[in-house]
Amino acid sequence: MNERDKLVLIKGEDKTKDMHSLRYDGGKYFIKFKGTDREYGYAYSNVEVKKANIIYELKNNNRISLINILNVSVKLPS
């Protein structure tokens, strides 16, 4: 799974790096982990899927990209 696109938490724990695929169907998430063909079902309430990238555009066309950040406070110079 591309960690730059999504952050996947299962019961609050980041499992993105361990995952091969993710799909949602009928109120449940179905996840295949790397190294296995088995698909595991998880209740919707146990899985959080978040956008992983936060890109800040700075002066002079510079960028800062934060990947897999859950809670962050950034103070940029004015």
C-alpha positions, 0 to 999 in steps of 0.5 A, spaced: 500 500 500 502 506 498 504 510 504 504 517 501 496 516 499 493 513 505 495 512 513 491 506 515 490 505 523 487 499 526 485 499 533 489 506 533 495 502 531 499 504 524 498 498 519 500 501 513 506 498 511 504 491 513 498 492 508 498 489 501 491 492 499 484 495 502 477 495 500 471 497 503 464 493 502 458 492 506 460 496 512 466 493 513 474 494 511 477 488 508 485 488 508 490 483 505 497 484 509 503 483 505 506 475 505 499 472 505 493 471 500 488 471 506 483 477 507 481 479 514 475 483 515 475 489 520 469 493 523 468 500 520 469 502 527 476 499 528 479 502 522 481 509 520 483 511 513 486 518 513 490 522 507 497 521 509 500 527 505 500 534 507 504 539 503 505 546 505 507 551 499 512 556 502 515 562 499 519 562 493 516 556 490 519 551 496 515 546 499 514 541 505 511 535 505 509 531 511 508 524 511 504 519 516 503 525 521 497 524 525 497 530 530 502 536 528 503 543 530 507 547 525 509 554 526 512 557 519 516 564 519 512 569 517 
